[in-house]
Amino acid sequence: MAVQDSGRVALITGASRGIGYGIAEALVARGDRVCITGRNEDALAEAVRRLGADRAIGVAGKAHDEAHQAEAVERTMEAFGRVDHLVNNAGTNPVFGPIAELDLNVARKVFDTNVLSALGFAQRTWAAWQKEHGGTVVNIASVAGLSASPFIGAYGISKAAMVNLTLQLAHELSPGVRVNAIAPAVVKTKFAAALYEGREEEVARRYPMGRLGTPEDIGGAAAFLTSDDSGWITGQTLVVDGGIFLNAGVE
């Protein structure tokens, strides 16, 4: 049965694979059209093909590049005439180790990609459509931003900033625009592979739900937060963690 067109449009960053693609898939399944971004043109083209060329477009570029941000919003408006939902998913974690030894240039790269790009996309989406017509923003944070995160501290700090960015935007853009965040634990993606690869069963046993997350888990949460069913929810961070925080302090 054909999906009924919702009439709504989403811009999803970092969505050629992994969590971003899972979110795009969920929104297309309910009838949205989407613009997805990513750095790799071939991977982006393949993602658009799978989503359906009649439902999706792709704009290649680096999330922290302001020219790319402008192009992505402009292309979305040109193709679909609106941008109701923004999902800030693009992120990077290029370093593993203690922050006491962190190269500050690497830290700047992490913040540029994980935090400032999200703010830039939010500003441009607001100006292009949401200021006059309303909509939603969903920021993909992480449980790493809600507690100490040994060896991925720079990433965790940036995701803590995303949680606060969510609060600031929710306050400033209300009442027309609702802004929320999702904080996943380990999700089975190429991005997170170093956290579980070769020992997935061992890692999964730490989770009360008995498994790691999937992109579809996060897609469902994003679909809810961009739907009318969450119409009185803003400024919140939804933890999607398979219950891992229930184990706090317990070995």
C-alpha positions as CSV (number, residue, x, y, z in Angstrom):
1,M,0.0,0.0,0.0
2,A,1.4,3.4,-1.0
3,V,2.3,5.7,1.8
4,Q,0.2,8.8,2.1
5,D,2.2,12.0,1.6
6,S,2.4,13.9,4.9
7,G,3.1,17.2,3.1
8,R,6.0,17.8,5.4
9,V,9.8,18.0,4.7
10,A,12.8,17.1,6.8
11,L,16.5,18.1,6.5
12,I,18.7,15.4,8.1
13,T,22.4,15.9,8.4
14,G,24.9,13.1,8.3
15,A,22.3,10.7,6.9
16,S,24.0,8.6,4.2
17,R,24.2,5.7,6.7
18,G,23.9,4.8,10.3
19,I,21.6,6.7,12.7
20,G,20.9,9.5,10.2
21,Y,19.8,7.1,7.5
22,G,17.6,5.2,10.0
23,I,15.9,8.5,10.8
24,A,15.5,9.4,7.2
25,E,14.0,5.9,6.6
26,A,11.5,6.4,9.4
27,L,10.3,9.8,8.2
28,V,10.0,8.7,4.6
29,A,8.0,5.7,5.7
30,R,5.4,8.0,7.3
31,G,5.1,10.1,4.2
32,D,7.7,12.9,4.7
33,R,10.1,14.1,2.0
34,V,13.7,14.5,3.0
35,C,16.9,16.2,2.1
36,I,19.9,14.2,3.5
37,T,23.5,15.4,3.7
38,G,26.8,13.6,4.0
39,R,30.4,13.9,2.9
40,N,30.6,11.0,0.5
41,E,28.8,11.7,-2.8
42,D,28.5,8.0,-3.8
43,A,27.2,6.9,-0.4
44,L,24.7,9.8,-0.4
45,A,23.5,8.9,-3.9
46,E,23.0,5.3,-2.9
47,A,21.0,6.4,0.2
48,V,18.8,8.6,-2.0
49,R,18.2,5.6,-4.3
50,R,17.2,3.4,-1.4
51,L,14.9,6.0,0.1
52,G,13.3,6.8,-3.3
53,A,14.3,9.5,-5.7
54,D,10.8,10.8,-5.6
55,R,11.0,11.2,-1.8
56,A,14.6,12.3,-1.2
57,I,17.4,14.4,-2.4
58,G,21.0,14.5,-1.2
59,V,23.5,17.4,-0.8
60,A,27.1,16.5,-0.3
61,G,29.4,18.5,1.9
62,K,31.0,18.9,5.3
63,A,28.6,19.8,8.1
64,H,30.7,22.5,9.6
65,D,31.1,24.3,6.2
66,E,28.8,27.3,6.2
67,A,28.5,27.3,2.4
68,H,27.4,23.7,2.6
69,Q,24.8,24.6,5.3
70,A,23.4,27.3,3.1
71,E,23.3,25.1,0.0
72,A,21.5,22.3,1.9
73,V,18.8,24.6,3.1
74,E,18.5,26.3,-0.3
75,R,18.3,23.0,-2.2
76,T,15.6,21.7,0.3
77,M,13.5,24.8,-0.3
78,E,14.0,24.7,-4.1
79,A,13.0,21.0,-4.3
80,F,10.2,20.9,-1.7
81,G,9.2,24.4,-0.9
82,R,9.5,24.0,2.8
83,V,11.6,22.6,5.7
84,D,9.5,21.6,8.6
85,H,11.9,19.4,10.5
86,L,15.7,19.7,11.1
87,V,17.6,16.7,12.4
88,N,21.1,17.6,13.4
89,N,22.8,14.2,13.3
90,A,26.2,14.9,11.7
91,G,29.0,14.2,14.1
92,T,32.7,13.2,14.4
93,N,34.9,11.5,17.0
94,P,38.4,11.5,15.6
95,V,40.3,11.0,18.9
96,F,40.4,8.3,21.6
97,G,42.3,9.1,24.8
98,P,42.3,11.3,27.9
99,I,41.5,15.0,27.5
100,A,44.5,15.9,29.6
101,E,46.5,15.1,26.5
102,L,44.0,16.3,23.9
103,D,45.3,18.3,20.9
104,L,43.2,21.5,21.0
105,N,43.0,21.6,17.2
106,V,41.3,18.3,17.3
107,A,38.9,19.6,20.0
108,R,38.1,22.5,17.7
109,K,37.3,20.1,14.9
110,V,35.0,18.1,17.2
111,F,33.1,21.2,18.3
112,D,32.9,22.7,14.8
113,T,31.3,19.5,13.5
114,N,29.2,18.4,16.4
115,V,28.0,21.7,17.9
116,L,28.5,24.7,15.7
117,S,27.2,22.9,12.6
118,A,24.0,22.2,14.4
119,L,23.6,25.8,15.4
120,G,24.4,26.9,11.9
121,F,21.8,24.6,10.4
122,A,19.2,25.7,13.0
123,Q,19.8,29.3,12.2
124,R,19.4,28.8,8.5
125,T,16.4,26.6,8.8
126,W,14.7,29.1,11.1
127,A,15.4,31.9,8.6
128,A,14.2,30.0,5.6
129,W,11.0,28.5,6.9
130,Q,10.5,27.9,10.6
131,K,10.4,31.5,11.8
132,E,7.2,32.1,9.8
133,H,5.7,28.6,9.7
134,G,6.9,26.6,12.7
135,G,8.4,23.2,12.9
136,T,10.7,21.0,14.9
137,V,14.4,20.5,15.5
138,V,15.9,17.3,16.8
139,N,19.5,17.3,17.9
140,I,21.3,13.9,18.2
141,A,23.3,14.1,21.5
142,S,24.6,11.0,23.3
143,V,24.7,9.4,26.7
144,A,28.4,10.4,26.6
145,G,27.2,13.9,27.1
146,L,25.3,13.0,30.3
147,S,28.1,11.5,32.3
148,A,31.9,11.2,32.3
149,S,33.0,9.3,29.2
150,P,36.5,7.9,29.6
151,F,38.6,8.0,26.4
152,I,35.9,9.8,24.4
153,G,35.9,12.9,26.5
154,A,36.0,15.4,23.7
155,Y,33.0,13.8,22.1
156,G,31.2,13.7,25.4
157,I,31.8,17.4,26.1
158,S,30.5,18.3,22.6
159,K,27.4,16.2,23.2
160,A,26.8,17.9,26.5
161,A,27.0,21.2,24.6
162,M,24.3,19.8,22.2
163,V,22.0,19.1,25.2
164,N,22.4,22.8,26.3
165,L,22.1,24.0,22.7
166,T,18.8,22.2,22.7
167,L,17.6,24.0,25.8
168,Q,18.7,27.4,24.4
169,L,17.0,26.9,21.1
170,A,13.9,25.5,22.6
171,H,13.6,28.7,24.8
172,E,14.4,31.1,22.0
173,L,12.4,29.5,19.1
174,S,9.2,28.8,21.1
175,P,6.3,28.7,20.6
176,G,6.5,28.0,16.9
177,V,9.4,25.6,16.9
178,R,9.8,22.7,19.2
179,V,13.4,21.7,19.9
180,N,14.4,18.4,21.5
181,A,17.4,16.0,21.7
182,I,17.9,12.3,21.6
183,A,20.8,10.8,23.6
184,P,21.5,7.3,22.4
185,A,23.9,4.7,24.0
186,V,25.9,2.4,21.7
187,V,24.1,1.9,18.4
188,K,25.3,-0.6,15.9
189,T,26.8,1.6,13.2
190,K,30.1,2.0,11.5
191,F,30.7,5.2,13.5
192,A,30.4,3.3,16.8
193,A,32.0,0.0,15.7
194,A,35.2,0.5,17.8
195,L,33.0,0.4,20.9
196,Y,31.7,-3.1,20.3
197,E,33.3,-4.8,17.3
198,G,34.6,-8.3,18.0
199,R,32.9,-8.3,21.4
200,E,29.3,-7.4,20.7
201,E,27.8,-10.1,22.9
202,E,30.0,-9.1,25.9
203,V,29.0,-5.4,25.4
204,A,25.3,-6.2,24.9
205,R,25.2,-8.2,28.2
206,R,25.7,-4.9,30.1
207,Y,22.4,-3.6,28.7
208,P,19.2,-4.5,30.6
209,M,17.5,-4.9,27.2
210,G,20.1,-7.4,26.2
211,R,21.2,-5.9,23.0
212,L,22.8,-2.8,21.4
213,G,20.7,-0.2,19.7
214,T,19.9,0.0,16.0
215,P,19.4,3.0,13.7
216,E,15.7,2.0,13.6
217,D,15.5,2.5,17.4
218,I,16.7,6.1,17.0
219,G,14.5,6.6,13.9
220,G,11.4,5.7,15.9
221,A,12.3,8.2,18.6
222,A,13.0,11.0,16.0
223,A,9.7,10.2,14.2
224,F,7.9,10.7,17.5
225,L,9.7,14.0,18.4
226,T,8.9,15.4,14.9
227,S,5.3,14.3,15.0
228,D,2.1,16.0,16.3
229,D,2.0,13.4,19.0
230,S,4.8,15.2,20.8
231,G,3.2,18.6,20.3
232,W,3.6,19.7,24.0
233,I,7.2,18.5,24.3
234,T,10.1,20.9,23.9
235,G,13.5,21.4,25.5
236,Q,13.8,17.7,26.5
237,T,16.6,15.1,26.0
238,L,15.1,11.7,25.4
239,V,17.6,9.0,26.5
240,V,17.4,5.9,24.3
241,D,19.9,3.6,25.9
242,G,18.5,0.1,26.3
243,G,18.4,0.7,30.0
244,I,22.2,1.1,30.4
245,F,21.9,4.0,32.9
246,L,20.0,1.6,35.2
247,N,23.3,0.0,35.8
248,A,25.0,3.2,37.1
249,G,27.5,2.3,39.8
250,V,26.9,-1.4,39.5
251,E,29.5,-3.7,38.0
